[in-house]
Amino acid sequence: MAAAKSKPNPIPSVWARPQREPDQPALSRDVIVREAIAMLDAEGIEALSMRKLGARLNAGATSLYRHVATKDELMELAVDAVAAEIHVPPSDSPDWRAAVTEAAHSFRATALRHPWLSSVLGQAGLAYLGPNLMAFSERLASLFIAIGFPDPSGAIDAVLSYTIGMSTTEAAWLSTVARSGETEAEFIDRLLPAAQQAAADHDHLADSYRDAAVRTADPVKLRDDKFAYALEIVLDGLALRLPD
């Protein structure tokens, strides 16, 4: 007698199962996700729980679970929702470097508005199945194919890896500054003497930290310039890969 076939495990993604009808007219998946994003922006990933989210929505956690089965699913939905904020220029843009730069800067701006985003992009299950992330990926692919990359995945990975890496570091720094209760300039002024002392026995670092006292007068501009400078290097490398 043949053994009964075991059922395959369900795909661990919110996008792989049907959405339930709401049991409360005022409570829907969209409402839950909007409130979750507000919590994530204000308090970070560690503070988000289904119980706390239910309390903010005046609903029990059981009601939330009818729409979102787990916290992982909630993070998938949150990631996809904020991805709608990222702008990618059309594929027929006349200046490809300007178009890719605009997309990278838009991604960075979104990641800094939502400091938790970059750190969870690789952890949110099959988040790339979400409609907004799929649309973002499609627009990037169209742009890079129009630029001249027949298989655009490598070029896209280069730009996104740089952008996500820098945005993750920058968001973590800004979160540390926010917890201090100081402005970024105030936090740097307080930190700089200790950094200069630690670098005193290292020639190149000592020079860098001496110059930092002048360069950090406008920390926002400094971060913008650093991001733009290294992005230009990435684009220079991609330009060498384009057909003549």
PyMOL commands that set and color helices and strands:
alter all, ss='L'
color gray80, all
select helices_A, chain A and resi 14-16+29-43+45-47+50-56+61-65+71-83+96-113+117-120+127-129+131-147+153-180+184-198+203-215+219-241
alter helices_A, ss='H'
color red, helices_A
deselect
rebuild
show_as cartoon
